[in-house]
Amino acid sequence: MYAAVLRSLGKPPRYDQFPDPVPGEGEVIVQVRAASLKPVDKQLASGSHFASPRELPVVCGTDGLGSLSDGTRVFFGGTRPPYGAMAERTLVRREFCFPVPDNISDETAAALPNPGVSAWVSLVFRAKLVPGESVLILGATGVTGKLAIRIAKLLGAARVVAAGRNQQILSTLPELGADAIISGRRTTNSGTPLRVPPALQASRLSSITCGVDRWKYCYPR
């Protein structure tokens, strides 16, 4: 089969032939239809990630969208080295395959889970959002931020405020469920300056919970 084969860390993978995967107990072969490309995939290939491969060659990619032998269309993750997602076929455990609705395209289904899970984990496990609380989402103009708006509403948030720098995208966020948006230090629904607690100046956080007037602050990455 053909795949994106990495033969040396720090160098680009090449479209090349690679041995077909042979499943072991509990494993299935997935016919790949789309694979996601994320920062972690680049880090793994560059050798800068703690989980970068120690034995080469390997196929790049960690998850994607494909079909099982019975035709089931699935999102898959946790490929077993040296097989990765960027190949005609890959190898995963059956429990790491999740059915995908027919109305979602291959490309969307491959790209959506990573930012979606990031938003979900930030709100549910880190912020521990409960119905009736309000949420301020920083970086709301990115994919993870947009999904965080929708997820917060589904979780019963009373008020969702979206903050970001891209004014063009900010103006579209009320359509996703944002009750107010913040560009700089002003809200668009009232024009009243928002006093931002010092905790919001922290950087590189996935999420943080602050006990200030029942607000939860979510930092999508």
C-alpha positions in Angstrom: 0.0 0.0 0.0 1.0 3.7 -0.3 1.4 5.9 2.7 3.1 9.0 4.1 6.3 7.2 5.3 8.7 8.9 7.8 12.2 7.5 7.5 14.1 10.1 9.4 13.0 12.4 12.3 12.9 16.0 11.4 12.6 15.4 7.7 9.3 15.5 5.7 7.6 12.1 5.2 7.4 10.8 1.6 4.6 9.2 -0.4 6.0 5.7 -0.6 5.1 2.1 -0.4 4.7 0.5 3.0 3.9 -3.1 4.1 0.2 -3.9 4.5 -1.0 -4.1 8.1 -1.7 -7.5 9.6 -4.3 -7.3 12.5 -3.7 -9.0 15.8 -6.2 -10.1 18.4 -8.8 -7.3 18.9 -7.5 -5.3 16.0 -9.2 -4.3 12.8 -8.0 -2.9 9.5 -9.4 0.5 8.5 -9.6 1.6 4.9 -8.6 5.2 5.3 -10.7 7.9 3.6 -9.4 11.0 5.4 -6.7 11.7 8.0 -6.3 14.8 10.2 -3.1 16.8 10.4 -2.5 18.4 13.8 0.4 20.1 15.6 1.0 16.9 17.5 1.5 15.0 14.2 4.2 17.5 13.2 5.8 17.2 16.6 5.9 13.5 16.5 7.5 13.6 13.0 10.0 16.2 14.0 11.2 14.2 17.0 10.3 17.0 19.5 7.4 15.1 21.1 8.0 12.7 24.1 6.2 10.0 22.1 8.1 10.5 18.9 8.9 7.1 17.3 12.2 5.5 18.3 12.1 2.9 15.5 11.8 4.0 11.9 10.3 3.9 9.3 6.7 4.6 10.4 3.6 6.0 8.8 2.5 9.4 10.0 -0.9 10.4 11.4 -2.7 9.4 14.6 -6.4 9.5 13.6 -8.9 9.9 10.8 -12.0 8.6 9.1 -12.3 5.3 7.3 -14.4 2.2 6.7 -14.3 -1.2 8.3 -14.5 -4.5 6.4 -18.3 -4.6 6.9 -18.7 -1.1 5.4 -19.2 0.7 8.7 -17.9 4.3 8.5 -15.9 5.2 11.5 -13.7 7.8 13.1 -10.6 6.0 14.4 -7.7 6.8 16.7 -4.9 5.1 18.5 -3.2 3.5 15.5 -0.7 0.8 16.3 2.9 1.7 15.3 4.4 1.5 12.8 1.0 2.0 11.1 -0.4 5.6 11.1 -3.5 7.3 9.7 -1.9 8.7 6.6 -2.1 5.5 4.5 -4.4 3.6 2.4 -5.0 1.2 5.3 -4.1 1.3 9.0 -4.5 -0.8 12.1 -6.4 0.0 15.3 -8.3 -1.7 18.1 -12.0 -2.2 17.4 -12.9 -0.2 20.5 -11.1 2.8 19.1 -13.5 3.0 16.2 -16.6 5.2 16.5 -19.5 5.3 14.0 -20.0 8.5 12.1 -23.4 9.9 10.8 -23.9 9.8 7.1 -24.6 13.5 6.9 -21.1 14.5 7.9 -18.4 14.6 5.2 -15.2 12.5 5.5 -13.1 15.6 5.8 -15.2 17.1 8.6 -15.5 13.8 10.5 -11.7 13.5 10.4 -11.0 17.0 11.6 -13.8 17.6 14.1 -13.1 15.2 17.0 -9.8 16.7 18.2 -11.1 20.3 18.7 -14.4 19.0 19.8 -12.9 16.8 22.6 -10.6 19.7 23.6 -13.7 21.9 24.1 -15.7 19.2 25.9 -12.8 18.3 28.3 -12.2 22.0 29.1 -15.8 22.6 30.0 -16.8 19.3 31.6 -13.7 18.0 33.3 -11.6 21.1 34.1 -14.2 23.8 34.5 -16.9 21.4 35.7 -19.6 23.5 34.2 -23.1 22.9 35.6 -26.5 24.2 34.3 -27.2 27.8 35.2 -23.5 29.0 35.3 -22.1 31.5 32.9 -19.1 30.9 30.7 -16.5 33.2 29.2 -14.7 31.6 26.3 -11.3 33.1 25.3 -10.1 32.3 21.8 -13.7 31.8 20.7 -12.9 32.5 17.0 -11.0 29.3 16.5 -12.6 25.9 15.8 -12.3 24.7 19.4 -13.7 28.0 20.6 -16.7 27.8 18.3 -17.4 24.3 19.4 -17.1 25.3 23.0 -19.9 27.8 22.5 -22.2 25.2 21.2 -21.2 22.6 23.9 -21.6 25.1 26.7 -25.2 25.8 25.5 -25.9 22.1 25.3 -24.6 21.7 28.9 -27.1 24.3 30.1 -24.9 27.4 30.5 -27.1 30.4 31.3 -24.9 32.9 29.5 -22.0 32.3 27.1 -19.7 35.2 26.4 -17.2 34.8 23.5 -14.0 36.7 23.3 -11.5 36.9 20.5 -9.4 39.1 18.2 -10.9 38.4 14.8 -13.7 40.8 14.5 -15.2 39.3 11.3 -15.5 35.9 13.0 -16.7 37.4 16.3 -19.7 38.9 14.6 -20.8 35.4 13.5 -20.7 33.8 17.0 -24.2 34.8 18.1 -25.4 32.5 15.4 -23.7 29.7 17.3 -25.2 30.6 20.6 -23.0 33.3 22.1 -25.1 35.7 24.2 -22.5 38.4 23.9 -19.1 38.9 22.3 -16.0 40.8 23.5 -13.5 42.5 21.2 -10.7 44.0 23.2 -12.4 45.2 26.4 -15.9 46.0 25.3 -19.0 43.8 24.8 -21.0 44.3 21.7 -24.5 43.9 23.3 -24.2 46.8 25.7 -20.9 48.5 25.1 -20.1 48.3 28.8 -16.4 47.6 29.6 -15.8 44.2 31.1 -13.4 44.0 34.1 -11.3 40.9 33.4 -9.8 39.2 36.5 -6.0 38.8 36.5 -6.5 35.1 36.1 -7.5 35.7 32.6 -4.0 37.0 31.8 -2.6 33.5 32.4 -1.2 31.9 29.2 -1.1 28.4 27.8 -3.9 27.1 30.0 -6.5 24.7 28.6 -9.1 25.9 31.1 -9.4 27.4 34.6 -12.2 27.7 37.1 -12.6 30.9 39.0 -15.1 31.3 41.9 -16.1 34.8 40.8 -19.9 35.4 40.5 -20.4 31.9 39.3 -18.4 32.5 36.1 -16.3 29.8 34.4 -13.5 30.7 32.1 -12.6 28.4 29.3 -9.3 28.6 27.3 -9.6 26.5 24.2 -6.2 25.6 22.8 
